[in-house]
Amino acid sequence: MTVNLRPPPHLRIAAHAELISLIVMLTNVFTVHLKPISSLMGPTHGCAYLFVVITTWRLKRAPAAVKVLALVPGAGGLLALRQLDRGDSARPQEEEVIPS
């Protein structure tokens, strides 16, 4: 039996949302500084960040280094995903044995 070692898709979505919301928020602050954008992006980034951290820490197979990487604001989710993907490709895949 093959075990699925890929990170859950909702973790990928949240990691990208975390980075994109941070980029939009910082761009807004350093350019026009519109309050509605700040009011929308601040909570969006915060929720995405918390979702990434909690989801990563709940992965039982995730090493401690990946869980610590998830704590980095902004890019931590993508860094954690990269390490999870790298760990999956480095592990030898079990061959499925079909009884004859």
Protein Blocks (a to p, Z undefined) as FASTA:
>chain_A
ZZdfbdcfklmmmmmmmmmmmmmmmmmmmmnopaklmmmmmmmmmmmmmmmmmmmmmpmk
lcfklmmmmmpghjlmmmmmmmmmmmmmmpccddddddZZ
